Amino acid sequence: MNNNGFITTELAGRIDHARADIIRIYKANGHDSEAEELMKELDRAAVDKTIRVVFIGQYTAGKSTIISALTGNNEIIIDSNIATSQTSDYSWGGVVLTDTPGLYTENREHDERTIDMIKRSDLLIYCITSDLFNQYTLEDFEKWAFTLNYAGKMFLVINKMSKEDGTYDSLRENYSLSLNTSLHPHSVGEFPCSFVDAKDYRDGFREGNQELMAYSHFEDFIAALNRFVSQKGILGKLDTPIMIMKSSIDKVTQQVVEDNSQKSYTALLARIERKVDQQRNQLSIEARNIIRRELKPIIDKGYEVSRQLGVEDIDCTEDDITELIVSVCEKINKKLEALCNEAVERLNCEIEEVLNSDTASYFFKSISGSYSEKKHLFETRETKVCRAQFDSIKGVIETATGKTIAMATKGGSNSAGFLIKATEASGSQLHTVVYNIGKQFGYKFKPWQAVNIAKNIGNVAKILGPVVSVIGLLVDVKDTVDEKQRAKSVQKAQLECRQEFIDVASDLEAQYSSELSGLFTVYDDITKQLQTSRDNVQNLINADNEMTRKLLNVRNELVAIQTSIF
């Protein structure tokens, strides 16, 4: 979290400044009630500046046990029945962990307390048992994750693993498949996820039983939770007040503008903007999942080789490692190229759906009487506005989809009703970038190039360095009676060996992320174009409306802050 300290402070300052500007503008223009409502919402969202991690899920999932194991607080009530009737806060490494009664307790008051705390949360830990989802918990999880859009700040924990038979790795693999089936078309890979037994860890810690603690895999969860809080906690917390302020501005400016075409125009732009944002976020999640999932065999190989050190003969060569990297990168190349193409087509379909919506129909009908494709020397202000509105929509559509729209009368200029004619253009900016990325994956980022990258940063030969050193060590110390020193040396080499494989995977992940950065830039460009279109038309309509102009300037600043956050 410390790494984000400077940027967090700077962005928080900009958010506070935007808040003050909005309140001042509202009050100066007689919108006192709106100012009061906005301040209440923002104050409620910022009760404290501490990151709040809220534990939710079915009441039998072991939320209280997990928090007890995390904090070392043995006074937390643990019960097979409903252990918690109130929400309770516990400190953990500067973060507030909130225990909740859980859901489906057959107590409406309990459910309301939990729901209220979810809305106040910065991050969510959703807990289920090794029984996995049932009808009610699945419905609840999907509601919070996908319907209410909390997925970006949710962590899934599967607790009580020790009651199941089988090895941990096989259970985790089988459970992941089951979870993917339940969550389809989504997947468990969209969330940080841990399989643990909190009670075993808690008991093992009390008894000093290291074997029981290791068997619980709880320390893996602690490490993953730390990463989750560090990556999402502080910056994610900043997004809530921004969304509240943007919504307030949109509400007030829409009240100011009474022109029907402007209302439908603003609504149409907002729908397109939501589609672009959703598709960009979905692409980001899916690409990240592909890269990390497909790079995992490299990390797994590191653990496999390291386990052999000092125990058995090493059966891994530099050629084996090279072959593995080539195979991994070939898979990533193919999947990312396919994903990028799918993303473009997906956005095309989403925007075409918007164009066929009632909102779009209402907009085109509302401007039909005043729209003129050509500029005239003496034309009304209304005509200028309608043409500017249509041209802005047309420009955004072409940028995003590579298609252009045209308004034409149906059956002649005297007929009522207008048609939207879609024709193929030369291709969108997204098409162009995806094409270039495909070329990068296919040529510049050939598998052999990936191996070169690995050699440059991790050095495939270097990976085997610890292996060679340990082999030599084992020869040198085979007759040594100092077993502790020998074990210590072997352990050090094992750690070094694993880290080399991890370094290779991390650098490859960075390389792929860099290749994809251009695609996300285009999505940002579309969002900026939408904002520019909104501003240009708004300026025509509200040339003398100082309040609206000032609010739009603040909104632009809020959009810029969001871009910095994400």
KOLBASE-803033 format. One record per residue (C-alpha): residue number from 1; x, y, z. Coordinates in Angstrom, 3 decimals. Example, Ala and Ser with C-alpha at 12.3 -4.5 7.8 and 13.67 -1.06 7.14 Angstrom:
// KOLBASE-803033
1,12.300,-4.500,7.800
2,13.670,-1.060,7.140
//
This chain:
// KOLBASE-803033
1,0.000,0.000,0.000
2,2.905,2.337,0.613
3,3.795,2.290,-3.080
4,0.522,4.002,-3.823
5,0.964,6.635,-1.136
6,1.947,9.562,-3.343
7,-0.554,8.992,-6.141
8,-3.319,8.322,-3.611
9,-2.651,11.586,-1.783
10,-2.515,13.552,-5.026
11,-5.753,12.030,-6.396
12,-7.561,12.433,-3.065
13,-6.632,16.108,-3.107
14,-8.072,16.516,-6.591
15,-11.285,14.738,-5.537
16,-11.686,17.027,-2.493
17,-11.141,20.054,-4.712
18,-13.809,18.834,-7.177
19,-16.251,18.304,-4.313
20,-15.739,21.867,-3.057
21,-16.237,23.243,-6.573
22,-19.524,21.373,-7.097
23,-20.950,22.453,-3.732
24,-19.960,26.083,-4.383
25,-21.527,26.055,-7.877
26,-24.744,24.465,-6.595
27,-25.205,26.986,-3.769
28,-24.359,29.970,-5.957
29,-27.143,28.983,-8.366
30,-29.960,28.158,-5.958
31,-29.455,24.356,-5.865
32,-29.103,24.171,-2.070
33,-31.070,20.933,-1.703
34,-28.872,19.201,-4.300
35,-25.764,20.455,-2.482
36,-27.068,19.104,0.835
37,-27.948,15.726,-0.681
38,-24.521,15.432,-2.320
39,-22.669,16.271,0.907
40,-24.653,13.649,2.844
41,-23.872,10.944,0.256
42,-20.180,11.819,0.181
43,-19.898,11.999,3.976
44,-21.561,8.618,4.311
45,-19.134,7.119,1.769
46,-16.170,8.528,3.685
47,-17.032,7.775,7.314
48,-13.374,7.020,7.781
49,-10.363,6.843,5.509
50,-9.394,3.367,6.606
51,-9.864,0.580,4.088
52,-12.831,-1.516,5.175
53,-12.795,-5.200,4.189
54,-16.223,-6.723,4.797
55,-16.691,-10.486,5.204
56,-20.006,-11.777,3.833
57,-21.576,-15.091,2.922
58,-23.769,-17.758,4.458
59,-23.714,-17.715,8.271
60,-22.114,-21.190,8.475
61,-19.178,-20.350,6.215
62,-16.732,-19.570,9.037
63,-16.329,-15.812,8.593
64,-15.686,-15.247,12.293
65,-13.125,-18.062,12.350
66,-11.256,-16.582,9.398
67,-11.100,-13.152,11.066
68,-9.965,-14.751,14.343
69,-7.200,-16.603,12.483
70,-6.128,-13.396,10.711
71,-6.071,-11.171,13.785
72,-5.071,-13.708,16.435
73,-8.100,-12.562,18.461
74,-9.269,-15.628,20.374
75,-12.155,-13.775,22.010
76,-14.187,-13.696,18.768
77,-17.219,-15.946,19.273
78,-17.070,-19.045,17.086
79,-20.261,-21.093,16.843
80,-21.851,-23.534,14.410
81,-25.014,-21.514,14.823
82,-25.297,-17.785,14.154
83,-22.201,-16.522,15.954
84,-22.582,-12.866,15.004
85,-25.777,-10.841,15.329
86,-24.111,-7.458,14.946
87,-21.464,-6.154,12.580
88,-18.104,-6.064,14.359
89,-14.852,-4.332,13.370
90,-11.341,-5.702,13.958
91,-8.004,-4.107,13.127
92,-5.573,-6.011,10.909
93,-2.412,-4.351,9.622
94,-4.004,-0.915,9.343
95,-7.092,-2.353,7.634
96,-10.531,-2.740,9.234
97,-12.003,-6.241,8.949
98,-15.770,-6.263,9.406
99,-17.600,-9.402,10.511
100,-21.273,-9.600,9.538
101,-24.189,-11.807,10.583
102,-24.226,-13.228,7.106
103,-27.191,-13.713,4.829
104,-30.177,-16.058,4.930
105,-30.247,-16.102,8.739
106,-34.060,-15.942,8.666
107,-33.627,-12.691,10.551
108,-34.515,-9.659,8.463
109,-32.634,-7.307,10.777
110,-29.448,-9.366,10.359
111,-29.755,-9.277,6.595
112,-30.315,-5.513,6.598
113,-27.209,-4.933,8.730
114,-25.136,-7.012,6.341
115,-26.497,-5.285,3.226
116,-25.868,-1.850,4.744
117,-22.269,-2.801,5.529
118,-21.716,-4.154,1.996
119,-22.691,-0.750,0.605
120,-20.145,0.892,2.906
121,-17.379,-1.579,2.057
122,-14.202,-0.866,0.136
123,-13.462,-4.551,-0.478
124,-15.534,-7.723,-0.011
125,-14.483,-11.208,1.086
126,-17.202,-13.662,0.063
127,-17.012,-16.862,2.125
128,-18.432,-20.266,1.292
129,-17.616,-23.749,2.561
130,-16.161,-26.726,0.729
131,-19.766,-27.629,-0.080
132,-19.455,-24.760,-2.611
133,-22.445,-22.765,-3.851
134,-26.025,-23.750,-3.234
135,-29.023,-22.172,-4.931
136,-29.213,-19.269,-2.493
137,-25.534,-18.452,-2.082
138,-24.969,-18.618,-5.862
139,-27.853,-16.256,-6.494
140,-26.545,-13.906,-3.803
141,-22.955,-13.998,-5.065
142,-23.994,-13.295,-8.671
143,-26.210,-10.426,-7.521
144,-23.383,-8.615,-5.737
145,-20.686,-9.503,-8.256
146,-22.423,-9.019,-11.598
147,-25.820,-7.356,-11.163
148,-24.620,-4.675,-8.723
149,-21.076,-4.594,-10.205
150,-19.045,-5.354,-7.064
151,-16.967,-7.991,-8.883
152,-13.912,-5.747,-9.148
153,-13.519,-5.604,-5.388
154,-14.506,-9.152,-4.384
155,-12.312,-11.973,-3.057
156,-13.715,-15.526,-2.902
157,-12.710,-17.822,-0.011
158,-13.602,-21.526,0.146
159,-13.293,-22.527,3.808
160,-13.430,-25.800,5.817
161,-11.298,-27.738,3.313
162,-10.015,-30.256,5.872
163,-13.376,-32.029,6.060
164,-12.915,-33.251,2.482
165,-10.954,-36.355,1.429
166,-8.207,-36.121,-1.168
167,-5.054,-34.109,-1.797
168,-5.227,-30.348,-1.641
169,-4.137,-29.868,-5.264
170,-6.702,-32.301,-6.657
171,-9.493,-30.827,-4.500
172,-8.616,-27.292,-5.596
173,-8.600,-28.341,-9.247
174,-11.935,-30.172,-9.018
175,-13.549,-27.385,-7.010
176,-12.369,-24.781,-9.528
177,-14.043,-26.730,-12.318
178,-17.279,-26.924,-10.307
179,-17.161,-23.206,-9.537
180,-16.614,-22.380,-13.213
181,-19.663,-24.446,-14.104
182,-21.779,-22.634,-11.495
183,-20.607,-19.168,-12.529
184,-20.826,-19.671,-16.315
185,-20.523,-17.539,-18.467
186,-18.246,-16.008,-15.863
187,-15.419,-17.921,-14.199
188,-13.747,-18.178,-10.826
189,-10.575,-16.841,-12.491
190,-12.142,-13.362,-12.491
191,-11.684,-13.206,-8.719
192,-8.806,-13.682,-6.302
193,-9.579,-17.055,-4.753
194,-8.219,-19.114,-1.838
195,-8.981,-22.613,-0.542
196,-8.297,-22.792,3.206
197,-9.210,-24.224,6.556
198,-9.172,-21.356,9.040
199,-9.911,-23.558,12.077
200,-6.882,-25.763,11.381
201,-4.673,-22.700,11.146
202,-6.152,-21.226,14.329
203,-5.705,-24.472,16.226
204,-2.249,-25.059,14.818
205,-1.129,-21.566,15.843
206,-2.411,-22.075,19.398
207,-0.680,-25.457,19.695
208,2.508,-24.479,17.874
209,1.748,-27.208,15.329
210,3.527,-26.082,12.137
211,2.321,-29.086,10.153
212,-1.346,-28.306,10.872
213,-0.806,-24.642,9.962
214,0.813,-25.590,6.653
215,-1.958,-28.086,5.929
216,-4.522,-25.269,6.292
217,-2.950,-23.244,3.432
218,-4.018,-20.173,5.375
219,-0.704,-18.360,4.947
220,-1.240,-18.511,1.166
221,-4.555,-16.742,1.773
222,-2.872,-14.100,3.935
223,-0.352,-13.376,1.178
224,-3.099,-13.196,-1.470
225,-5.240,-10.936,0.735
226,-2.304,-8.586,1.296
227,-1.791,-8.313,-2.470
228,-5.522,-7.752,-2.995
229,-5.693,-4.939,-0.440
230,-2.508,-3.362,-1.757
231,-3.624,-3.412,-5.394
232,-7.298,-2.530,-5.020
233,-7.910,-1.096,-1.595
234,-6.702,2.481,-1.646
235,-7.257,3.351,-5.294
236,-10.577,1.496,-5.408
237,-11.783,3.536,-2.425
238,-11.328,6.728,-4.439
239,-13.762,5.665,-7.161
240,-16.869,5.784,-4.948
241,-16.982,9.575,-4.363
242,-16.211,10.161,-8.061
243,-19.206,8.095,-9.139
244,-21.432,9.916,-6.631
245,-20.332,13.344,-7.912
246,-20.645,12.424,-11.608
247,-24.149,11.118,-11.008
248,-25.107,14.316,-9.176
249,-23.761,16.548,-11.969
250,-25.580,14.527,-14.637
251,-28.819,14.794,-12.674
252,-28.562,18.565,-12.186
253,-27.460,19.404,-15.746
254,-30.262,17.275,-17.150
255,-32.744,19.208,-15.021
256,-31.385,22.457,-16.409
257,-31.780,21.348,-20.023
258,-35.453,21.019,-20.869
259,-35.018,20.425,-24.560
260,-36.282,16.895,-25.367
261,-33.658,16.221,-28.030
262,-30.892,17.174,-25.589
263,-32.254,14.842,-22.907
264,-32.416,11.916,-25.316
265,-29.011,12.852,-26.761
266,-27.406,12.878,-23.295
267,-29.061,9.569,-22.438
268,-27.826,8.025,-25.714
269,-24.240,9.161,-25.101
270,-24.400,7.825,-21.546
271,-25.539,4.382,-22.773
272,-22.739,4.222,-25.337
273,-20.211,5.312,-22.686
274,-21.381,2.554,-20.324
275,-21.012,-0.044,-23.081
276,-17.474,1.130,-23.893
277,-16.495,1.084,-20.195
278,-18.012,-2.369,-19.647
279,-16.293,-3.869,-22.678
280,-12.940,-2.317,-21.791
281,-13.140,-3.694,-18.244
282,-14.223,-7.120,-19.482
283,-11.355,-7.246,-21.977
284,-8.879,-6.245,-19.273
285,-10.085,-8.999,-16.921
286,-10.143,-11.686,-19.611
287,-6.700,-10.760,-20.996
288,-5.166,-10.732,-17.516
289,-6.729,-14.104,-16.731
290,-5.395,-15.635,-19.964
291,-1.865,-14.341,-19.404
292,-1.633,-15.398,-15.752
293,-3.345,-18.746,-16.294
294,-1.138,-19.711,-19.233
295,2.063,-18.525,-17.511
296,1.327,-20.671,-14.460
297,3.033,-23.819,-15.917
298,6.342,-21.907,-15.843
299,5.907,-21.140,-12.134
300,4.722,-24.703,-11.466
301,7.826,-26.012,-13.214
302,9.935,-23.932,-10.864
303,8.292,-25.547,-7.832
304,8.686,-28.999,-9.398
305,12.412,-28.551,-10.071
306,13.064,-26.960,-6.687
307,11.412,-29.881,-4.873
308,13.828,-32.249,-6.593
309,16.891,-30.400,-5.254
310,18.625,-32.354,-2.576
311,16.017,-35.124,-2.744
312,16.279,-36.824,-6.139
313,18.038,-36.577,-9.470
314,17.262,-33.445,-11.484
315,15.423,-34.335,-14.692
316,15.198,-30.802,-16.157
317,17.511,-29.333,-18.795
318,17.853,-25.915,-20.392
319,16.209,-27.339,-23.521
320,13.241,-28.481,-21.434
321,12.784,-24.970,-20.027
322,13.138,-23.384,-23.456
323,10.562,-25.775,-24.906
324,8.163,-24.977,-22.049
325,8.443,-21.207,-22.606
326,7.919,-21.620,-26.356
327,4.804,-23.724,-25.779
328,3.385,-21.294,-23.213
329,3.914,-18.239,-25.423
330,2.399,-19.941,-28.458
331,-0.799,-20.561,-26.442
332,-0.897,-16.993,-25.100
333,-0.305,-15.507,-28.559
334,-3.207,-17.432,-30.092
335,-5.625,-16.790,-27.220
336,-4.882,-13.067,-26.923
337,-5.195,-12.483,-30.650
338,-8.555,-14.285,-30.657
339,-9.678,-12.375,-27.544
340,-8.837,-8.974,-29.080
341,-10.819,-9.767,-32.212
342,-13.737,-10.993,-30.122
343,-13.610,-7.776,-28.050
344,-13.997,-5.594,-31.145
345,-16.926,-7.595,-32.436
346,-18.489,-7.621,-28.979
347,-18.343,-3.824,-28.801
348,-19.823,-3.596,-32.310
349,-22.792,-5.708,-31.232
350,-23.283,-3.742,-28.006
351,-23.309,-0.378,-29.793
352,-25.598,-1.640,-32.550
353,-27.949,-2.785,-29.794
354,-27.915,0.766,-28.387
355,-28.649,2.203,-31.859
356,-31.690,-0.051,-32.111
357,-32.950,0.909,-28.626
358,-35.928,3.059,-27.733
359,-33.519,5.745,-26.487
360,-31.891,6.042,-29.920
361,-35.230,5.935,-31.689
362,-36.545,8.760,-29.522
363,-33.430,10.851,-30.189
364,-33.558,10.493,-33.969
365,-37.259,11.268,-34.004
366,-36.778,14.316,-31.767
367,-34.299,15.937,-34.179
368,-35.982,14.844,-37.409
369,-37.849,18.106,-37.823
370,-34.779,20.317,-37.491
371,-31.898,18.165,-38.714
372,-30.007,19.311,-41.763
373,-26.986,17.462,-43.086
374,-25.625,20.582,-44.798
375,-24.656,23.859,-43.186
376,-26.526,26.953,-44.317
377,-25.479,30.566,-44.016
378,-28.694,31.552,-42.303
379,-29.874,28.751,-40.101
380,-31.504,28.621,-36.738
381,-29.678,27.807,-33.563
382,-31.899,24.727,-33.221
383,-30.726,23.416,-36.586
384,-27.094,23.931,-35.588
385,-27.665,22.018,-32.358
386,-29.427,19.087,-34.066
387,-26.676,18.756,-36.672
388,-23.996,18.958,-33.970
389,-25.802,16.285,-31.940
390,-26.111,13.908,-34.873
391,-22.560,14.505,-36.130
392,-21.151,13.778,-32.669
393,-23.055,10.474,-32.444
394,-21.947,9.605,-35.972
395,-18.283,10.344,-35.142
396,-18.307,8.216,-31.982
397,-19.937,5.285,-33.786
398,-17.377,5.386,-36.583
399,-14.447,5.534,-34.143
400,-15.768,2.649,-32.065
401,-17.143,0.309,-34.737
402,-15.834,1.350,-38.144
403,-19.415,1.936,-39.290
404,-21.179,5.153,-40.162
405,-24.819,6.077,-39.761
406,-26.956,8.238,-41.991
407,-30.405,9.694,-41.522
408,-32.680,9.435,-44.507
409,-36.354,9.991,-44.974
410,-38.442,6.940,-45.560
411,-40.062,7.156,-48.969
412,-39.107,10.767,-49.593
413,-38.670,13.980,-47.721
414,-42.352,14.399,-47.014
415,-42.765,11.077,-45.258
416,-42.770,10.818,-41.515
417,-40.242,8.614,-39.775
418,-36.501,8.251,-40.287
419,-34.214,5.350,-40.950
420,-30.726,4.697,-39.576
421,-28.623,3.324,-42.352
422,-25.465,1.470,-41.269
423,-22.686,1.048,-43.820
424,-19.191,-0.369,-43.483
425,-16.430,2.195,-43.275
426,-12.718,1.611,-43.669
427,-12.469,0.184,-40.177
428,-12.419,1.587,-36.672
429,-9.406,2.611,-34.632
430,-10.016,-0.517,-32.557
431,-9.876,-2.681,-35.691
432,-6.578,-1.068,-36.668
433,-4.980,-1.518,-33.245
434,-6.168,-5.122,-32.983
435,-4.692,-5.814,-36.416
436,-1.361,-4.332,-35.336
437,-1.408,-6.283,-32.076
438,-2.045,-9.446,-34.063
439,1.024,-8.665,-36.167
440,3.040,-8.092,-32.993
441,1.937,-11.404,-31.536
442,2.506,-13.180,-34.835
443,5.870,-11.720,-35.797
444,7.623,-9.577,-33.226
445,6.476,-11.757,-30.341
446,7.265,-15.161,-31.858
447,7.968,-17.876,-29.295
448,11.690,-17.684,-29.966
449,11.537,-14.008,-29.091
450,9.899,-14.914,-25.825
451,12.784,-17.232,-25.065
452,15.176,-14.398,-25.804
453,13.246,-12.238,-23.374
454,13.550,-14.933,-20.751
455,17.265,-15.186,-21.409
456,17.699,-11.453,-21.166
457,15.968,-11.022,-17.840
458,15.926,-14.312,-16.106
459,18.423,-16.205,-18.248
460,17.307,-19.757,-18.853
461,20.782,-20.975,-18.047
462,20.722,-18.974,-14.822
463,17.597,-20.835,-13.736
464,19.642,-23.999,-13.629
465,22.412,-22.267,-11.697
466,21.026,-23.178,-8.282
467,20.489,-26.715,-9.540
468,24.119,-27.060,-10.549
469,25.346,-25.483,-7.337
470,23.290,-27.837,-5.215
471,24.484,-30.876,-7.116
472,28.022,-29.743,-6.397
473,27.093,-29.054,-2.817
474,25.650,-32.500,-2.343
475,28.881,-34.028,-3.595
476,30.942,-31.831,-1.319
477,28.930,-32.462,1.810
478,27.786,-36.039,1.346
479,30.091,-37.166,4.122
480,29.405,-34.129,6.307
481,27.813,-34.710,9.654
482,26.439,-31.137,9.774
483,23.015,-31.995,8.436
484,21.550,-28.634,9.530
485,24.041,-26.717,7.391
486,23.410,-29.042,4.456
487,19.633,-28.651,4.773
488,19.993,-24.871,5.012
489,22.064,-24.752,1.826
490,19.588,-26.947,-0.044
491,16.659,-24.794,1.110
492,18.441,-21.625,-0.088
493,19.037,-23.145,-3.499
494,15.407,-24.265,-3.729
495,14.194,-20.727,-3.055
496,16.577,-19.265,-5.631
497,15.502,-21.796,-8.213
498,11.775,-21.087,-7.714
499,12.384,-17.322,-7.847
500,14.117,-17.541,-11.233
501,11.088,-19.219,-12.777
502,8.790,-16.643,-11.151
503,10.933,-13.806,-12.541
504,10.657,-15.184,-16.076
505,6.858,-15.450,-15.797
506,6.600,-11.922,-14.357
507,8.639,-10.388,-17.144
508,6.638,-12.178,-19.825
509,3.440,-10.904,-18.183
510,4.825,-7.354,-18.352
511,5.721,-7.797,-22.021
512,2.239,-8.955,-22.940
513,0.632,-6.156,-20.921
514,2.776,-3.672,-22.815
515,1.633,-5.099,-26.164
516,-2.011,-4.665,-25.103
517,-1.650,-1.122,-23.752
518,-2.378,0.429,-27.163
519,-5.769,-1.255,-27.265
520,-6.832,0.210,-23.920
521,-5.642,3.629,-25.080
522,-8.172,3.469,-27.940
523,-10.990,2.697,-25.482
524,-9.879,5.754,-23.489
525,-9.858,7.806,-26.695
526,-13.460,6.801,-27.394
527,-14.441,7.850,-23.857
528,-12.688,11.193,-24.365
529,-14.459,11.643,-27.701
530,-17.787,11.022,-25.985
531,-16.916,13.652,-23.418
532,-15.847,16.109,-26.131
533,-19.068,15.482,-28.055
534,-21.108,16.119,-24.929
535,-19.200,19.345,-24.272
536,-19.467,20.680,-27.834
537,-23.223,20.233,-28.043
538,-23.756,21.428,-24.496
539,-21.791,24.578,-25.258
540,-24.092,25.322,-28.184
541,-27.214,24.872,-26.092
542,-25.938,26.561,-22.974
543,-23.713,29.262,-24.364
544,-25.015,31.618,-21.700
545,-25.413,29.022,-18.968
546,-22.412,29.562,-16.727
547,-23.468,26.990,-14.127
548,-23.695,24.141,-16.625
549,-20.374,25.094,-18.172
550,-18.624,25.078,-14.789
551,-20.185,21.752,-13.789
552,-19.080,20.159,-17.058
553,-15.532,21.355,-16.400
554,-15.613,19.662,-12.988
555,-17.049,16.499,-14.566
556,-14.174,16.453,-17.069
557,-11.746,16.648,-14.155
558,-13.510,13.710,-12.465
559,-13.218,11.641,-15.669
560,-9.499,12.517,-15.793
561,-9.063,11.370,-12.172
562,-10.787,8.060,-12.967
563,-8.400,7.552,-15.878
564,-5.480,8.080,-13.465
565,-6.935,5.563,-10.994
566,-7.545,2.733,-13.445
//
